[in-house]
Every structure is written in C-alpha cells, then in structure tokens.
C-alpha cells in the first residue's frame, strides 16, 4: 500500500532540506541572518539521506525535491544527486530548489548526475529591489543561473517569486513579462508566515486573485486545466501563444490542503508532515539507533498518519512554527 495519512491522502512527494544555511538574507525568510548552525553530526549525511529516500520510494514516493536553506552550499551535491538518481524509475522526478548559487558553473554537472528539473528564486527583476528583498546584489548571478539551467536541459525551468505588498507587487507584470520573453515557468507565491523575524502581516499578503488579475490585464491568460489535482499551482498559458507559463500558488487565500501529497524531511532528520507543523518526528535518531528497516518503515507510516488536516493559517488560534523556512525546506 502506498504511504497515506489518516485523511486518505496519498503521499507521493518528499521534500528534503540539505542544510539550514543560506547565503541570501531575504526579508521574508532570514532577515536577521543565519539561524544557529546545526553541528556536522546533527545534519544527515548523504548516505543517510539516500537510505531514507530509498525507503520512502519503496513506500510510493515518486518525487523528491532537494531544498534548504540553500542546498548548493552542501559540498559535492552532485554525488548525492547521482545516488538519488539511481532510485529511478520508481522515482520519476528529482528536482532542486535554489537561489541560483553556483548554478551557472554547476548546471551541466547536475544534469549529468541525474537531476531532472530546477526551480530558482527570483523575487525581482530590478537590481535595487532585488538587493532590498534578498540582502545581496546577486540579480545578474540569478539570471545567469536561469540561462545555464535552460541550456543544460534542467527543464522546465521554474522561477519562484514571493509577492509581498509594498515590496515587489509592483513587479508582478514585469516578472510575467520575463517568463514570456525567456520561456520559463514563473510561479507567484502568496506571502506566508515562515520568516525568522516572525513579523508576518496579513495586510501584506497579495492574493492570488490580485496577482492573476494584474497579469491578465497586461497579458491575457488562459487556464491550462480546470483540475489542479495534487499540484499547488493553478497554471496558465498566455492567450496569444507566447512562450512561458504562469503559476499562482495561493496557500493563504485559496487553501489547497485537502489535496496535499507532500511530506518533508529537515536537514537534521526530522519528519514534518506539514510546512506549518508544530510537531516534528525524529527519524534521524531512529535510523542512527540501529533500527531495522521494518522499524523505520513503521515509524514513517505512523508519523504520516499524524499529518494535519490543514495549515490553520486562517484560524484565530494559528501559531507560527518555531522553526522557519530555512530549517524546514520549501
């Protein structure tokens, strides 16, 4: 039987954070700098990640996405990707989410190692605003990363933009234009309460509907499918046939928890059944205790059964998780 939770949602997608460190200082994630660095012995080794991943794949996981922090900060990440790629064809999708660090020089190596796809953060196409949002003047590096990923065949290349009122909502159309001109998939994401500063303000959320309407006014859109399935994004193509794609991810105003197929593994080996979980399940210590494979499987299955019905952002008693996005993995 495939891995499933108590609400009969089948779990097909595993997100693995490789590190809690990041070299960007995005205001909505790590405005105050890096969290306390996990000690080397705390972080899962590549061997442990591969072993755990193989077990998850045997339980029906079909997609693995490597995240962070910034996953490219892990040395010799190509070695890990090559080992995970060996789980194909049972694993049919191996992807990476990155801020673009080292992608320009590593894209071909990542592709040869077996990486299928890549998603790169791009919150602004204006140099000054990019620096204001991320804390670094690296827009040119990110643009080079996108081009290198395309040339290497890490396609479809996606770009993520977290849209925050007063910070980059004025660039929604510019980002859509960038997707058209560069034939990439642009994902617009609502602002969520996951930053280390714990300063989320609902008034700063630009709804998916607002984003969609702004783009549609400039570049008429056509919904690609009326059934989103387990995908997080509503996908649109440009009505005039231009290249590129627009995706709207609206977890705050258009909650999609009922179809969630994801589970997460933090860099220090904790299972998180939801991005907003306040409880973690310590898989690392189970693995390191010498537990048998069947015991590990049982632990994973029991943790999955505890997956929350929803993220509760819109409920009065919502509590932001203590560990933020850089620990959890996007």
N, C-alpha and C positions, 0 to 999 in steps of 0.2 A: 504494500500500500504506500502511495506517495505521502510525504510529510504534510500534515494538515493540522489546523488548530481546532479549538472547540466550537468554532462557528462555521465549520466545514469549508474554510478557505484553504485551497491547496497552495502550498508554499513552493515556489519554483525559482525564486530569485534570492541569491545570497550576496550581501554587500560586506566586503572585508576591508576594514581600516588597517593600513600597514604601519601608520605612525600617527602620533598626536601632534607632531611638529609641523610647522608651516613657515615658509619664508615670506608670506604675504601677511598684512595686518588689516584685513577687511573689517570695516566698522561693524558689520552685522554678524561677525564671527569671532575674531580675535583682536578687538580694538586695543586691548591692554597688553598685547604681546603673548608670547607662548605660555601655555599652562605649565605647571611643574612637569618637567620631563620625566617620562617613565624610565626607570632604570633598565639597562640592557637585559637583565634577567627577567624583567617583567613583561617585556614585549615578546609576542610569539615569534619563534624562529621560522625561517622559511620551511624547514622540514615539518614543523608542527602545523603550519598553515596548509601545506599540501596534504598532510594526513587527514586533518579535519575536513578539508574541502572534498577529498575523495569519499569520505563517509557521507557528507551532505549530498554529493552527487548520487551516491548509491541509494539515497532516500528520495531521489526525484528532483533535486536541484538541477535546473537546466541553464541558468545564467549566473555568472559570477562577475561582479564589478569590484575592482580594486580602487580604494579611496584612501582618504587621510582625514585630517592633516593633508599634507602634500605627499602622495605616495612616491613621487620621483626622488624624494630625499632618502629613501631606502637604497642602500648600496646594492648594486648588481641585481636590480629588479628584473632584468631580463632572465636571470636564472630561475627566479620564481615563476615568471610567466611561462617559460618553457616547460617547467614541471606541471603547471596547471593545465597547459595546453594538451598535455599527454592524457588528460581525462576525457578528451573528445573521442568519439562523437556523442557520448552520453551527455557531456557538457557541450551545448551547442552555441554558447555565446560567452566570450571572455572580453571584458571591456575595462577601461580605465578612466577615472575622472581626475583631472589635474588642473592646476593653474597655468600650465604650459611650460613649467620649469624643465629645462634640458630636452624638451621635445624636439626642437629644431635639429639637435645633433643626434638624438636617440631614436627618432621615429622609425627609421629603416630597421634598426636592431630590434625594436619592439615588435614590428611586423614579422620579422624572420623568426622571432621567438614564439610566435603564435597568437599575439594579441589581435583581436578582431576589429575592435572599434575604440574610439576615443571621444571623450567629452571634455571640452576646455572652457574654463570660466572666462566670461567676457562681459563685465558689468557696464562697460562704457567704451565708446569708440572715440572719445575725446581725451587727449593726453592729460590735460589738467584734471578733469573729473575722474579719470581712471586713477590717478595718483591720490586724489582726495578719498576715493572709495577704498582702495586697496592698501594705501600707505606706501606704495612703491611706484616708481616711474618705469613700469615694465610693459607698457602697451605694445611697443614695437616687438618685444620678445614674444608676446602672446600672439600677435598677428603672424609672426614668422612660424610659430608653433602650429597654428591652424593650417597654414600653407604646406608646411612639411608633412603634417598628418595626412592631408589630401594626397600629396604626391606619393607617400608611402603606401597608400591604399588602406589606411585605417578608417574606413568609411562604413556607413555615413558619418562624417564628422559632425558632431553636435557642439553647440556653444550654449552655455548657461548664463542667464542674466537674472539676478535677484533684483526685482524692481521695488524701489523704496521712494515714497513720496518726498519730493523736495531734494532728492539726491540724484536720481537718474531717470525719473519718469518722463522727463522732457526728451529723453533719448530713445524712447520706445520705437518711434518711426525710423530713426537713424539706424537702430540695431536691426530692424526688419529689412531696411534697405541693404545693409551689409550682408544679410543672409541671401537676398536676391542676387546681389552682384557677385557673391563668392560661392553660390550654390552649396550652402550648408544648411543644417537644421538648427534653427535658433529656438531655444527654449526660454520662455519667460516664466519666472517663478515668483509667486507671492512671497512677501517678507514674512518669515516665521520666527517665533521666539526661541532662538537657539544660540544666541551670542553669549560670549563670556562676560560681557558687560551687564547682562540681564536687564537691558533697557528697552526692550521691545514695547512699541506703542502701536496699538491697533489703528490709530488715526493715520499712521504712516503706511498702512497696507494699501497698495494699489490693486484693486480687484482684477481678477482675470477678465471679467467683462469689460472693465475700463481699458485694459490693455488691448483686448480684441477689437474694441470699437475704434480705438485710436489708429491701429494699424489698418483696419478695414476702410477707414475714411481716406487714407492715403493710397493704400494698395488693396483693392477689394480681394477678399479671401473666400475660399470655398472649403467647407469641411470635408475632410478626406473620408471619414466614416462616421456613421451615427452611433456606432458601438465601440466604445473605448476598450472594452474587455478589462484586463488587469493593468493596462497601461496607465501611467499617471497623467499623461498629457492628452488634451484634445489637439488633434493635428489638423493643420490647414495648409492648403497649397494656394499659390497666387492664381487668381481667376484669369489673369492674362497669359498664363502659361510660363511665366518666368521661373527660373531655377530657384532652388531653395525651398525650405519648409518652415512653417511657424508652429510651435507647440506652446500651449498655455497650460501651466501647472498651477492649479489654484487650490491648495490644501486648506486654506482658511475659509474662503467663501464658497467653494464648491467641493466639499469634502468627498474623498473617494475611498475611504477606509473600508467600505463594505466589500470591495474587490481586491484588497491588498494581498499581494502574493510574496511579500518581502520579509526577510529576516536579516539581522545584522550581527557581525562579529567585530568587536572592538579590537584595537591594536594590542591590548593586554588580555585578549582572550575571553571577553565577556559576551554572552549572547544577549542581544537586545531584540525583543520581539516587536518593538515599535520605535520609531525615531524619538518619540516623546515618552518612552518608558521611564518610570521612576524606580524600576526594579531591574537588576541585571542577574544573569545566571552564569556562574563562574565555571566555564568549560575548561579554561586553561588548567586549573588545579586538578580537575578530574582527569584530564589527559596526562598530566605530569605525575599523578599519583600511581600510575601503572595500571589504571583501569583497563579492563578488557574492551574489545571492540563492541561487544554487545552491551556492555555497561555504558559506554559512550553514546551509543545509539539510543538507549533508553533515556539517558539524560537529555539529549537533544529533543527527543519526542515529547518528553514531559514539559520541557521549557516551552516548546512550540504550542502546546495545549493551553498555555497561560497567556498567549498573545491577546492583547487588549482588543476590545470591540472597535475602539476608535481612539483618536488622539486627544479628545476632550478640550481642544483649544477654545472652543466657543461656549464652554460651560463655565458657570460662575466660580467653581472650585478648582479651576485649572491651575496646576503647579508646573512651572518650567523645570525640566530635569536638571539636576545639579551638574551633570557632565554635558558639555556643549558640543557643537558640531565637530570640532576638531578632534575630539575623543571618539565620537560615535561613528563617523563616516557618513557621507551624504548618500 
